[in-house]
């Protein structure tokens, strides 16, 4: 089971994205608006969902803090 795709659809809803961020980090309430803006950035076609693969690729390209393996665990879930 993945952290941000509990239905294993291969897509992440805005609500699950926000919930995942809240579970992974200590998020001040005023930061949640920025999280929503970030989700909208990823949701290019405005369907309310983002592909897990697309989200992973964007995070890998733009993250200086996490290695690809860390992002795999966050986005795709643990396989073990």
Beta strands, then each sheet from edge to edge (+ up, - down):
strand 1: 11-13
strand 2: 49-51
sheet 1: 1+ 2-
end
